[in-house]
Amino acid sequence: MEKLAIEGGYPVRSSKIYYGRQWIDEDDVQAVTEVLRSSFITCGPKVDEMERTLKEYTGAEYAVAVSNGTAALHCACMAAGIGPGDQVITTPLTFAASANCALYCGATPVFADIDPETYNIDPESVRAHVTERTKAVIAVDFTGQAVRHEEIRAICEEFHLVFIEDAAHAIATKYKGKQVGSLADLTTFSFHPVKTITGGEGGAVLTNSEAFYQKLMLARTHGITREEGQMEHPIQEGPWWYEQVTLGYNYRLTDFQAALIVSQMKKLDRFAARRKEIAERYNEAFSEIPELTLQREIPESDTCRHLYMIRLRLEKLKCSRREFFDAMGEENVQCQIHYIPVYWFPYYQRLGYEKGLCPNAEEVYQGIMSIPIYPAMTDQDVTDVIHAVKKVVENYRK
Ligand SMILES: *Cc1c(COP(=O)(O)O)cnc(C)c1O
């Protein structure tokens, strides 16, 4: 058996590899610098082009580019009319923004539990948490795998809820052949550098509803409109006339970020194919290891994998997750944990959420670990990661 690096052996690789990273080519750099040399560096033609590209790619009727994925979620909640006294059902196994957006609107996030095999929100648990006050469901396509659209859609229709899909992980994923972005009432994307394509920062909201679209546009820019149909007193004193008709924010995206996102969109299918290829190699390499459980895939989702997680069966290992994590790091494979259940955070605890609320999410959290997956990984990188996982498992096998 190979000696672990953490115990003084040689690491599997000499340079550190991380769980995710962007892929920027020379043409991306050029797309950005072209904008910087042009007349408009914000609110110009590249934002329009990005919105058009997203609509074409996803099949959604409307797309609104915003400054980041969190702003996209906030705008989606505002468009859905979420306000004080309302409840919004979401998952605890996500980035905090998926729940914080409800708090921004004065509403209460309610955590439904996850399916312990797919790690996505469990529609049965969603149903069990619906009350008179529930206004929306924010379902997260965790790791890129599409949520159970049909079941969630049915619950939303039955109780008149808005279906918001946090697809920060899931651009390029298809559900039953349809592109994520065209399916929920409102879908949000993030273009943070660890996501599948990036603008440095950036986000978007997609919808098929014109009414939602109008509200998203107001939310993005201070609640200000120049559209005659939206103004309350279209007095038209002159061409400068505009009105603030609601309270919005400055969630605009710059044109140079939009240009980077447009440039990256051209590579999205290539990036997605590579991510799938890597996930398949991992699935094959790990499926026979009894100390690991792999995320179950649902056949309806053709998944562009944003994160790949292994789940440790700690009862079969001599180590804790922390020891496994540290040993991987010493092999120069830097893992990450996605995510600490949102309601465990001190802020949520102070709001009165109690630990134990979602037993499946808490149980899954104890064993999961994200290993590197990103399109720029070479075949050798993938081999190294597999090697490191197997080496650490063998050393800690009971
Ligand atoms: C990244 C992420 C967000 C937030 O996106 P930002 O662009 O970082 O604001 C929201 N939800 C999930 C699930 C994410 O992974």
The ligand as a MOL file (V3000), in Angstrom:
LIG
                    3D

  0  0  0     0  0            999 V3000
M  V30 BEGIN CTAB
M  V30 COUNTS 15 15 0 0 0
M  V30 BEGIN ATOM
M  V30 1 C -23.0330 30.5930 -6.7410 0
M  V30 2 C -24.3990 30.3590 -6.2560 0
M  V30 3 C -25.3040 31.4180 -6.0160 0
M  V30 4 C -24.8920 32.8570 -6.0130 0
M  V30 5 O -24.3210 33.3070 -7.1640 0
M  V30 6 P -23.3210 34.5950 -7.0880 0
M  V30 7 O -23.1240 34.9010 -8.5440 0
M  V30 8 O -22.0840 34.1470 -6.4030 0
M  V30 9 O -24.0300 35.6770 -6.3700 0
M  V30 10 C -26.6080 31.0970 -5.6790 0
M  V30 11 N -27.0180 29.8220 -5.5540 0
M  V30 12 C -26.1830 28.7870 -5.7490 0
M  V30 13 C -26.7020 27.4030 -5.6190 0
M  V30 14 C -24.8440 29.0210 -6.0910 0
M  V30 15 O -24.0210 27.9850 -6.2570 0
M  V30 END ATOM
M  V30 BEGIN BOND
M  V30 1 1 1 2
M  V30 2 1 2 3
M  V30 3 2 2 14
M  V30 4 1 3 4
M  V30 5 2 3 10
M  V30 6 1 4 5
M  V30 7 1 5 6
M  V30 8 2 6 7
M  V30 9 1 6 8
M  V30 10 1 6 9
M  V30 11 1 10 11
M  V30 12 2 11 12
M  V30 13 1 12 13
M  V30 14 1 12 14
M  V30 15 1 14 15
M  V30 END BOND
M  V30 END CTAB
M  END
